[in-house]
Amino acid sequence: MLRRLAHVRNWIFDLDNTLYPAKADLFGRIDDRMGAYIQQLLGVDAVEARRIQKGYFVDHGTTLSGLMAVHGVDPHDFLDFVHDIEMDALAEDRRLAQLLARLPGRKLVFTNGDTPYARRVLDRLGLADSFEAIHDIHAAAYVPKPDPQAYAGMIAAFGIDPAESLFAEDMARNLRPAKAIGMATLWINNGSEMGAHGAAPDYIDFETDDVGSWLERLLENEDD
């Protein structure tokens, strides 16, 4: 498999439910915080807040994008609130850190979250030194994946050639724009909420339920 990806110079990873298992349910805590934020903002009950939240996610790419577009929400205020969670569900992943270090070329995180939150996650996983940079929602000018503009901005920011890149992501729909511009794609199909929404083989090159196991298989014959 490494030979199939010998052209890859840029290894780009989503953060949540990609670099750690979806069963950690870290996003479930964020989900609860988003619901609480919407309840306070709009004066609605929990059921209506969840309906609004999921509707914005589907229609706008992220809940934040919907809140900004419809209600003019300050993104910093929203992100500070929803990311104020404990990280005790995550554990250090030395195996993944070692595997990432063996990958040839650049390693980047491309997330719809923000950098302070991403750094907290990476620190907890023991991956703080594994990535060159984080391209977050602020850097994307609040245009989230899967909008093609988000990918164009990330490519421009780091001088990346898509034809020499692989993108790994748990949300299948976020792989379609990456494939469209020439990236190899890896779907982390680990049961994350709405992860399989829109999944199609025409834009998914590789599939796994665990990124570490996939990297082990990728690198097992690197010295052959």
Secondary structure, DSSP 8 states (H G I E B T S, - for coil): -TGGGTT--EEEE--TTTSS-GGG-HHHHHHHHHHHHHHHHHT--HHHHHHHHHHHHHHHSSHHHHHHHHH---HHHHHHHHT----TT----HHHHHHHHHSSSEEEEE-SS-HHHHHHHHHHHT-TTS-SEEE-TTTTTT--TTSHHHHHHHHHHHT--GGGEEEEESSGGGGHHHHHTT-EEEEE-S--TTTTTT--GGG--EEES-HHHHHHHHHTTTT-
